[in-house]
């Protein structure tokens, strides 16, 4: 199938052994009951084989709705899926699943969500520090705290659980271009979505994330002042202003760096989009 036929949100591309593996939130079941994730496979980013089910709730998994933002990372010889889930009686959180292949089948690895149990969280991504320690970077959700946060938390080496307390990296309201939405309480609220960490060749550490501006869903970028996850993050020019976000970066088989995100940000119309990028000393630029 063609890229334009794939209806997913939150696209994530794993490049592995000469192929592209595309994961994402199923468009049709995004906002309600859900039971699994799919993977699509390609060698050219335009023609895709799938969908292939890579995780299926067999009735024993704890979550019943909002299966969101699956990412697959290679760690210690296996494939680990970080994905967000919800149950009416459990706060939304990111759990970790494991498989021996990028095709799955993935099975639960963490004991429920790894994110704090009393927090509404989403969009956990894996980050490995330069000294080899695994972390989860995730969102403390605006629906609970109004001003959404991007947080970081160290993980155990086996990725089973948290190994430390969460630390706030920045708040959604810090950007001058941010547009508030209305919280259920009637208060203004600022959204944080989809963090993803990327280190440029000169050592600059970037954090992609998404929020809302006057142009709609927006792909934002923050930069650490010391090149590490414990640095102070400041905000640079967004990569995509108009109705697209929750992006990540990957290097194609020919070496070209790409941004992928979903656009438009409209139910059942979302599609994975790919934009070539160039790295510069202080960030990224679309070509």
C-alpha positions in Angstrom: 0.0 0.0 0.0 1.0 3.6 -0.5 2.1 5.9 2.3 -1.0 8.1 1.7 -3.3 5.0 2.4 -2.0 4.6 5.9 -4.2 6.2 8.6 -2.0 6.4 11.7 -1.1 9.1 14.2 2.2 9.5 16.0 4.4 7.7 13.3 7.6 6.1 14.4 10.2 4.6 12.0 12.7 1.9 13.0 15.5 1.4 10.5 16.7 -2.2 10.8 18.7 -4.5 8.5 17.9 -2.7 5.3 14.2 -2.1 6.0 11.9 0.5 7.4 9.4 -0.5 10.1 6.6 2.0 10.7 4.5 2.0 13.9 1.8 4.3 15.0 -1.5 4.9 16.7 -4.4 3.3 14.8 -6.5 6.2 13.5 -9.8 4.3 13.7 -9.5 3.4 17.4 -7.4 6.3 18.6 -10.0 8.0 20.8 -11.9 5.0 22.3 -11.6 1.3 22.9 -8.6 -0.3 21.4 -6.8 -3.6 21.5 -3.5 -3.5 19.6 -0.8 -2.0 17.3 0.3 -2.7 13.7 3.6 -2.5 11.9 4.2 -1.6 8.2 7.4 -2.6 6.3 9.1 -0.8 3.4 12.4 -0.5 1.6 11.6 2.9 -0.1 9.4 4.9 2.4 6.6 5.1 -0.2 5.4 1.5 -0.8 4.5 -0.4 2.4 3.6 -4.0 3.2 1.0 -4.3 6.0 -0.6 -3.7 8.3 0.8 -6.6 10.3 -0.5 -6.9 13.9 2.6 -6.7 16.2 0.7 -6.4 19.5 -2.7 -7.8 20.3 -4.4 -7.7 23.7 -5.4 -11.3 24.3 -7.8 -10.3 27.1 -5.2 -10.4 29.9 -3.6 -7.0 29.3 -4.7 -4.2 31.7 -5.5 -1.4 29.2 -8.8 -1.2 27.3 -8.5 2.2 25.5 -6.3 4.9 24.0 -3.5 2.7 22.7 -1.2 5.5 21.7 2.2 6.3 20.2 4.1 3.0 20.0 7.9 3.4 19.6 10.3 0.5 19.1 13.9 0.7 20.4 16.7 -1.9 20.2 18.3 -2.6 23.6 20.6 -5.4 24.6 19.7 -7.5 21.6 15.9 -7.3 21.8 13.1 -4.9 20.6 11.3 -2.8 23.2 8.0 -1.0 22.5 7.3 2.1 24.6 3.5 2.9 24.2 0.8 4.7 26.1 -2.4 3.0 27.4 -5.5 3.8 29.4 -8.1 2.0 31.5 -11.0 3.8 33.1 -9.7 2.9 36.6 -6.0 3.5 35.9 -4.2 6.7 35.0 -2.9 6.9 31.5 0.7 5.9 31.3 3.5 4.5 29.2 4.2 0.7 29.5 7.1 -1.2 28.0 6.6 -4.4 25.8 9.3 -6.7 24.4 9.8 -8.9 21.3 12.5 -10.8 19.6 11.7 -9.2 16.2 10.6 -5.8 15.0 7.5 -7.6 13.6 6.6 -8.7 17.1 4.7 -10.3 18.6 5.3 -7.9 21.5 4.3 -9.0 25.0 4.2 -7.0 28.3 7.6 -6.4 29.8 7.0 -3.8 32.5 4.5 -4.4 35.3 1.9 -1.9 34.1 2.8 1.7 33.4 6.4 2.7 34.2 5.3 6.4 34.6 4.2 7.5 38.1 0.9 5.7 38.9 -0.8 8.8 40.2 0.1 10.9 37.2 -1.8 11.1 33.9 1.1 10.6 31.4 1.7 9.7 27.8 4.2 9.4 24.9 7.2 7.9 26.7 10.3 7.6 24.6 13.6 5.9 25.3 16.8 7.9 25.7 20.3 6.5 26.3 22.8 8.8 27.9 26.4 9.0 26.7 27.5 6.8 29.6 25.0 4.1 28.6 22.1 4.6 31.1 18.5 4.2 29.8 15.9 6.9 30.5 12.3 7.5 29.7 11.3 11.0 28.5 7.6 11.5 28.7 4.7 14.0 29.1 3.0 14.8 32.4 -0.3 15.5 30.7 -2.1 18.8 30.6 -5.5 17.2 31.3 -4.2 16.8 34.9 -2.0 19.8 35.5 -3.1 22.4 32.8 0.5 23.3 31.9 1.9 20.2 30.3 5.4 19.1 31.2 8.2 17.2 29.5 9.8 15.0 32.2 12.7 12.5 32.4 13.1 9.4 34.6 15.9 6.9 34.8 15.0 3.3 34.1 16.5 0.0 35.3 19.0 -1.5 33.0 16.5 -4.3 32.1 13.8 -1.7 31.3 11.4 -3.4 33.8 10.7 -0.3 35.9 11.7 3.2 36.9 15.1 3.6 38.7 14.6 7.2 39.9 12.2 10.0 40.4 10.9 12.1 37.5 12.5 15.5 36.8 10.8 18.3 34.8 12.7 19.4 31.8 10.4 22.2 30.7 6.7 23.3 30.5 4.5 23.8 27.5 3.8 27.4 28.4 7.4 28.4 28.0 7.2 29.0 24.3 6.1 32.4 23.0 4.2 30.9 20.1 2.1 28.5 22.2 -1.7 28.7 22.0 -3.7 27.7 25.1 -6.7 25.4 24.9 -9.5 25.2 27.4 -9.3 22.7 30.2 -12.4 20.9 31.4 -12.2 23.2 34.5 -12.5 26.3 32.3 -8.9 27.3 32.9 -6.4 27.8 30.0 -4.1 24.8 29.3 -1.0 24.2 27.3 -0.3 20.8 25.6 2.9 18.8 25.6 3.0 15.8 23.2 5.5 13.4 21.7 9.0 14.0 23.0 11.9 12.5 21.0 15.6 13.0 21.7 18.2 13.4 19.0 21.9 14.2 19.2 23.5 16.1 16.3 27.1 15.3 15.1 28.5 18.2 17.1 27.0 16.8 20.3 24.0 19.1 20.6 21.1 17.4 22.3 17.6 18.2 20.9 14.2 17.4 22.2 11.4 17.3 19.6 7.9 17.8 21.1 4.5 19.0 19.9 2.0 21.6 21.0 -0.5 24.1 19.5 0.2 27.4 17.9 -2.0 29.7 15.8 -1.2 27.4 12.9 -2.6 24.3 14.7 -0.7 21.3 15.8 3.0 22.3 15.7 6.3 20.4 15.7 8.5 22.1 18.2 12.2 21.7 19.1 14.1 22.4 22.4 17.9 22.3 22.9 19.9 21.4 26.0 22.5 24.0 27.1 25.1 21.3 28.1 24.4 18.6 25.6 23.0 16.3 28.3 19.5 15.3 29.6 20.2 17.2 32.8 20.7 20.5 31.0 18.5 23.5 30.8 16.3 23.4 27.7 15.6 26.4 25.6 13.2 26.6 22.6 14.2 27.2 19.0 12.2 27.6 15.7 9.6 24.9 15.2 10.1 22.5 12.3 6.5 22.4 11.3 3.8 25.0 12.0 0.7 24.1 10.2 -1.4 21.2 11.4 1.2 18.5 11.9 3.2 17.1 14.8 4.2 14.2 17.2 7.4 13.8 15.1 10.6 11.8 15.3 13.8 11.7 13.4 15.5 8.8 11.6 18.4 8.3 9.2 17.4 6.6 5.9 19.2 3.8 4.2 21.0 6.4 2.0 22.1 8.5 5.0 19.5 11.2 4.6 18.0 12.5 7.8 14.2 12.6 7.9 11.5 14.0 10.1 8.3 12.0 10.2 5.1 13.3 11.7 1.4 12.9 11.2 -0.6 15.5 9.3 -3.3 16.7 9.1 -4.2 16.4 12.8 -7.8 15.4 12.0 -9.5 12.2 13.0 -9.4 9.5 10.2 -7.4 11.9 7.9 -4.0 11.5 9.6 -1.1 10.3 7.4 2.6 9.7 8.1 4.6 12.4 6.3 8.4 12.4 5.6 10.5 15.6 5.3 14.2 15.6 4.6 16.3 17.6 7.1 19.8 19.0 7.4 21.6 19.3 10.7 23.2 22.6 11.6 25.3 23.5 14.7 22.3 24.9 16.7 19.5 22.7 15.4 17.8 21.4 12.3 16.4 22.8 9.0 13.9 21.4 6.6 15.2 21.1 3.0 
